[in-house]
Amino acid sequence: MSVHSSANIKRITTHILQEMKNRGEKISMLTAYDYSMARIVDDAGMDIILVGDSASNVMAGHETTLPITLDQMIYHASAVVRAVKRALVVVDIPFGSYQGNSTEALRSAIRIMKESGAHSVKVEGGSEIKESVIRILSAGVPVMGHLGLTPQSIYKFGTYTVRAKEESEAKKLLEDAMLLEACGCFAIVLEKIPASLAKKVAESVTIPVIGIGAGGEVDGQVLVMHDMLGITQEFKPRFLRQYADLEDIMKKAFVQYIEDVKNKDFPNESESY
C-alpha cells in the first residue's frame, strides 16, 4: 500500500484539504454510518468520512434519502465520530432541516456538531439555500456544498439521470459553485454531471471539488461504502467501481454457519468451555 503525504497526518482538517488541492493531491472520501465500519475506513487512511443521508437507503431500507430524521443522522454521526482518529467527519443535514428557514438550518447544524462531535456539515443546493449556508457559517460551522444530482430534490427532478447537460443548468451550476465558495464553504461535492463541466467547476473555484459520477478531473472522489463493497448489488450506475463482492462472501459465511449449527458441528469441543 502506497503512503501518501496526507497519510502521516494526525488529523485531517479543512485547511489540510485545501493544501491537498493546492498541491494537486487527490482527496479520498467514503461514507460510513456505524462505529465498526468507520474504524476500518479511518484505519485505512481515508481523508474524509461522510455520514451520508444515504443511511436512509442502505441502513434503513427507504427508497429515497428523504425520510431520515435529524435525530437519526445524529445517532449515526455519533457512532462514526467515536471510531475516527484521523479523517474529517462530514454529516449530511437531512431533508427538511435547513431548506427555506435559515434559523432552523443553524439549529440543525449546531445540534449535529454539539451532539455528535462531528467536524462539519453538508447541504444540497446553491442560491436557493444561500441564507441557510451563510447562517450556519456565521456560527463557525464548516459547510460542504453539494451540487448536480441532489437526491433530496428527487421528486422535483423526477429522475436520477445525469444533471446539467443543458447549457442553462450547467451555467447555473457553475454560478452556484462560485456562490458557495464566496459564502465560505470549504468544499463542494458534484454528483452525476458531465466530466467536462466538473473539470470547469474545479478550475473555477479555489476550494476542493469532490466528484461522484463527475469524472476524474476534480480534486477527489466519494462513493457510498455499501455500493463499492458490493453489499447493495441492485445499484450499479456507470460511475460505481465495485471493489469487493461482500454480499456473496457474507452469504456464504451465513450459509456455512447455519449448516454447522444444524449438523451439530458448531460449537465443537475446542470451542466449548
BANUFI-768978 format. One record per residue (C-alpha): y, z, x; residue in one letter. Coordinates in Angstrom, 3 decimals. Each point is the difference from the previous one (the first is absolute). Example, Ala and Ser with C-alpha at 12.3 -4.5 7.8 and 13.67 -1.06 7.14 Angstrom:
2
{atom {-4.500 7.800 12.300} a}
{atom {3.440 -0.660 1.370} s}
% end
This chain:
273
{atom {0.000 0.000 0.000} m}
{atom {3.349 -1.018 1.460} s}
{atom {2.654 2.676 0.285} v}
{atom {3.451 -1.156 -1.073} h}
{atom {3.221 1.621 1.126} s}
{atom {0.378 1.710 -3.377} s}
{atom {-3.509 1.501 0.201} a}
{atom {1.034 2.750 2.401} n}
{atom {2.893 1.231 -2.140} i}
{atom {-0.402 3.449 -1.547} k}
{atom {1.650 -0.779 -3.335} r}
{atom {1.190 -3.367 -1.341} i}
{atom {3.534 0.127 -1.408} t}
{atom {2.253 -2.575 -1.671} t}
{atom {1.869 -0.216 3.322} h}
{atom {-3.212 -0.865 1.864} i}
{atom {-0.816 -2.702 -2.575} l}
{atom {3.431 -1.513 0.620} q}
{atom {-0.658 0.030 3.753} e}
{atom {-3.342 -1.725 -0.598} m}
{atom {1.720 -2.838 -1.896} k}
{atom {2.655 -0.280 2.691} n}
{atom {-2.604 -0.541 2.721} r}
{atom {-2.238 -2.214 -2.114} g}
{atom {-2.882 2.462 -0.392} e}
{atom {-1.814 -0.491 -3.306} k}
{atom {-0.212 2.938 -2.430} i}
{atom {-3.322 0.967 -1.621} s}
{atom {0.002 1.505 -3.490} m}
{atom {-2.837 0.932 -2.362} l}
{atom {-0.349 1.957 -3.219} t}
{atom {-1.785 3.352 -0.330} a}
{atom {-0.273 2.386 -2.938} y}
{atom {-2.063 2.990 1.138} d}
{atom {-0.415 2.387 2.933} y}
{atom {-3.294 -1.260 1.458} s}
{atom {0.927 -3.682 0.081} m}
{atom {3.566 0.642 1.181} a}
{atom {-1.327 2.020 2.939} r}
{atom {-2.155 -2.938 1.145} i}
{atom {2.835 -2.520 -0.476} v}
{atom {2.409 2.221 1.950} d}
{atom {-2.530 0.610 2.799} d}
{atom {-0.436 -3.765 0.349} a}
{atom {3.688 -0.264 0.947} g}
{atom {1.588 -1.470 -3.152} m}
{atom {3.810 -0.125 0.189} d}
{atom {0.730 0.469 -3.727} i}
{atom {-2.172 1.453 -2.765} i}
{atom {1.084 -1.002 -3.490} l}
{atom {-0.969 2.284 -2.858} v}
{atom {0.166 -2.937 -2.375} g}
{atom {0.229 0.005 -3.760} d}
{atom {-3.050 -2.263 0.448} s}
{atom {-1.774 3.370 -0.357} a}
{atom {0.389 -0.804 -3.698} s}
{atom {-2.433 -2.904 0.520} n}
{atom {-2.383 1.067 2.751} v}
{atom {-0.161 3.759 -0.625} m}
{atom {0.507 0.245 -3.777} a}
{atom {-1.345 -3.365 -1.200} g}
{atom {3.097 -1.169 -1.868} h}
{atom {0.683 -3.716 -0.367} e}
{atom {3.579 0.309 1.324} t}
{atom {2.086 2.398 2.102} t}
{atom {2.091 1.003 -3.016} l}
{atom {-1.977 2.997 -1.395} p}
{atom {0.064 2.207 3.123} i}
{atom {2.393 2.960 -0.302} t}
{atom {2.338 1.689 2.440} l}
{atom {-2.211 3.125 -0.014} d}
{atom {-3.049 -2.100 0.869} q}
{atom {1.852 -1.758 2.837} m}
{atom {1.061 3.382 1.398} i}
{atom {-3.641 1.197 -0.182} y}
{atom {-1.221 -3.020 2.014} h}
{atom {2.922 0.196 2.444} a}
{atom {-0.575 3.707 0.676} s}
{atom {-3.646 -0.653 0.884} a}
{atom {0.970 -2.823 2.365} v}
{atom {2.790 1.946 1.706} v}
{atom {-2.402 2.864 0.789} r}
{atom {-2.174 -2.463 1.943} a}
{atom {2.663 -1.895 1.927} v}
{atom {1.159 0.923 3.496} k}
{atom {1.533 -3.270 1.184} r}
{atom {0.713 -2.652 -2.657} a}
{atom {3.165 -0.220 -2.078} l}
{atom {-0.966 0.822 -3.598} v}
{atom {1.711 -2.091 -2.700} v}
{atom {-0.500 0.816 -3.700} v}
{atom {0.528 -2.374 -2.922} d}
{atom {2.293 1.396 -2.681} i}
{atom {-1.979 -0.966 -3.121} p}
{atom {1.140 -2.190 -2.865} f}
{atom {2.502 1.687 -2.319} g}
{atom {1.092 2.604 2.531} s}
{atom {2.999 -1.808 1.502} y}
{atom {0.902 -3.190 -1.891} q}
{atom {3.211 0.065 -2.034} g}
{atom {0.928 3.606 0.777} n}
{atom {1.164 0.885 3.493} s}
{atom {0.031 3.736 -0.793} t}
{atom {-3.671 -0.118 -0.958} e}
{atom {-0.712 -2.157 3.064} a}
{atom {1.515 2.648 2.255} l}
{atom {-1.916 2.771 -1.781} r}
{atom {-3.278 -1.916 0.399} s}
{atom {0.588 -0.690 3.703} a}
{atom {0.903 3.622 0.708} i}
{atom {-3.102 1.249 -1.842} r}
{atom {-2.204 -2.325 2.085} i}
{atom {1.599 1.134 3.278} m}
{atom {0.021 3.738 -0.848} k}
{atom {-3.381 0.297 -1.689} e}
{atom {-2.080 -2.369 2.167} s}
{atom {1.700 0.239 3.396} g}
{atom {0.106 -3.811 0.266} a}
{atom {2.457 -1.751 2.311} h}
{atom {1.447 -2.707 -2.261} s}
{atom {-0.242 -1.776 -3.365} v}
{atom {-0.423 -3.613 -1.118} k}
{atom {1.585 -1.717 -3.007} v}
{atom {-0.411 -3.479 -1.506} e}
{atom {2.937 -2.286 -0.716} g}
{atom {3.369 -1.115 1.296} g}
{atom {3.435 -0.066 -1.644} s}
{atom {-1.457 1.434 -3.264} e}
{atom {-0.763 3.319 1.731} i}
{atom {2.951 0.085 2.415} k}
{atom {1.499 3.195 -1.477} e}
{atom {-3.329 1.835 0.224} s}
{atom {-0.496 -1.046 3.643} v}
{atom {3.516 1.143 0.968} i}
{atom {-0.453 3.305 -1.840} r}
{atom {-3.335 0.751 1.704} i}
{atom {1.380 -0.928 3.425} l}
{atom {3.052 2.208 -0.577} s}
{atom {-2.344 2.999 -0.032} a}
{atom {-1.375 -0.976 3.414} g}
{atom {-3.320 -1.326 -1.286} v}
{atom {-1.153 -3.123 1.905} p}
{atom {-0.691 -2.947 -2.331} v}
{atom {-2.279 -3.012 0.489} m}
{atom {0.689 -2.971 -2.274} g}
{atom {-2.512 -2.362 -1.631} h}
{atom {0.786 -3.579 -1.063} l}
{atom {-1.913 -3.093 -1.125} g}
{atom {-2.981 0.802 -2.182} l}
{atom {0.878 3.435 -1.368} t}
{atom {-3.082 1.319 -1.841} p}
{atom {2.050 2.493 -2.048} q}
{atom {1.694 -3.017 -1.655} s}
{atom {-3.269 -1.779 -0.810} i}
{atom {0.713 -0.211 -3.737} y}
{atom {3.412 -1.547 0.676} k}
{atom {-1.509 -2.754 2.182} f}
{atom {-3.263 -0.189 -1.951} g}
{atom {-2.023 -1.054 3.056} t}
{atom {-0.959 1.040 3.537} y}
{atom {0.761 -3.470 1.343} t}
{atom {2.084 -0.752 3.122} v}
{atom {3.673 0.904 -0.465} r}
{atom {3.224 -1.689 1.169} a}
{atom {-1.312 -3.561 0.228} k}
{atom {3.023 -1.217 -1.989} e}
{atom {3.278 -0.275 1.909} e}
{atom {1.957 2.332 -2.308} s}
{atom {-2.561 2.813 0.268} e}
{atom {-0.272 -0.509 3.779} a}
{atom {3.794 0.239 0.295} k}
{atom {0.078 3.216 -2.034} k}
{atom {-2.830 1.499 2.067} l}
{atom {1.872 -0.664 3.252} l}
{atom {3.179 1.473 -1.493} e}
{atom {-1.928 3.052 -1.232} d}
{atom {-1.506 0.534 3.480} a}
{atom {3.459 -0.048 1.551} m}
{atom {1.260 2.329 -2.751} l}
{atom {-2.807 2.499 0.645} l}
{atom {0.825 -0.057 3.709} e}
{atom {3.719 0.476 -0.742} a}
{atom {-0.835 2.978 -2.245} c}
{atom {-1.871 1.626 2.881} g}
{atom {-3.712 -0.673 -0.596} c}
{atom {-2.034 0.395 3.207} f}
{atom {-2.527 -2.779 -0.808} a}
{atom {-1.041 -2.479 -2.702} i}
{atom {-3.433 -1.067 -1.276} v}
{atom {-0.280 -3.657 -1.048} l}
{atom {-2.945 -0.719 -2.293} e}
{atom {-1.569 -3.379 -0.771} k}
{atom {2.850 -2.370 0.865} i}
{atom {0.034 -3.253 2.019} p}
{atom {-0.397 0.639 3.741} a}
{atom {3.094 -2.103 0.797} s}
{atom {2.183 2.182 -2.240} l}
{atom {-1.458 3.219 1.442} a}
{atom {0.793 -1.270 3.514} k}
{atom {3.582 -0.747 -1.079} k}
{atom {0.389 3.504 -1.463} v}
{atom {-1.407 1.664 3.144} a}
{atom {2.495 -1.972 2.117} e}
{atom {2.919 0.700 -2.368} s}
{atom {-0.273 3.800 -0.027} v}
{atom {-0.108 2.345 2.976} t}
{atom {-2.385 2.517 -1.642} i}
{atom {-3.808 -0.400 0.128} p}
{atom {-1.600 -2.284 -2.593} v}
{atom {-3.635 0.733 -0.908} i}
{atom {-2.015 -2.726 -1.709} g}
{atom {-2.934 -0.117 -2.397} i}
{atom {-0.814 -3.606 -0.748} g}
{atom {3.244 -1.011 1.726} a}
{atom {-1.314 -1.745 3.123} g}
{atom {0.009 1.087 3.635} g}
{atom {3.657 -0.476 0.931} e}
{atom {1.086 3.433 -1.240} v}
{atom {0.157 3.290 1.922} d}
{atom {-3.213 1.561 -1.289} g}
{atom {-2.797 -0.126 -2.561} q}
{atom {-1.274 2.248 -2.786} v}
{atom {-3.234 -0.108 -2.015} l}
{atom {-1.617 2.225 -2.603} v}
{atom {-2.770 1.973 1.703} m}
{atom {-2.597 -0.504 -2.738} h}
{atom {0.545 -3.773 0.112} d}
{atom {-0.314 -0.439 3.767} m}
{atom {-3.070 2.283 0.136} l}
{atom {-1.778 -1.984 -2.707} g}
{atom {-0.186 2.910 -2.439} i}
{atom {1.836 -1.978 -2.705} t}
{atom {-2.078 -3.177 0.071} q}
{atom {1.531 -1.653 -3.064} e}
{atom {3.477 -0.328 1.599} f}
{atom {0.005 -2.836 2.535} k}
{atom {3.390 -1.716 0.323} p}
{atom {0.605 -2.493 2.809} r}
{atom {2.063 2.483 2.036} f}
{atom {-2.783 2.587 0.166} l}
{atom {-2.157 0.205 3.128} r}
{atom {-3.039 2.160 -0.755} q}
{atom {-0.822 1.995 3.139} y}
{atom {-3.153 1.665 -1.370} a}
{atom {-2.389 -0.126 -2.938} d}
{atom {-0.099 3.693 -0.828} l}
{atom {-1.132 -0.501 -3.581} e}
{atom {-3.299 -1.417 1.257} d}
{atom {-0.418 2.643 2.732} i}
{atom {0.785 2.865 -2.394} m}
{atom {-2.220 -1.320 -2.764} k}
{atom {-2.943 -0.308 2.411} k}
{atom {0.554 3.603 1.145} a}
{atom {0.115 1.249 -3.613} f}
{atom {-3.148 -1.944 -0.967} v}
{atom {-1.829 1.381 3.051} q}
{atom {1.096 3.549 -0.876} y}
{atom {-1.225 -0.370 -3.588} i}
{atom {-3.321 -1.354 1.288} e}
{atom {-0.415 2.856 2.497} d}
{atom {0.728 2.613 -2.685} v}
{atom {-2.388 -1.596 -2.521} k}
{atom {-2.751 -0.339 2.639} n}
{atom {0.516 3.618 1.110} k}
{atom {0.784 -1.316 3.495} d}
{atom {3.371 1.792 -0.006} f}
{atom {0.394 2.712 1.020} p}
{atom {-2.844 0.156 2.508} n}
{atom {-1.134 3.060 1.966} e}
{atom {2.605 -0.373 2.754} s}
{atom {2.750 -0.243 -2.647} e}
{atom {-1.081 3.239 -1.679} s}
{atom {0.680 3.638 0.894} y}
% end
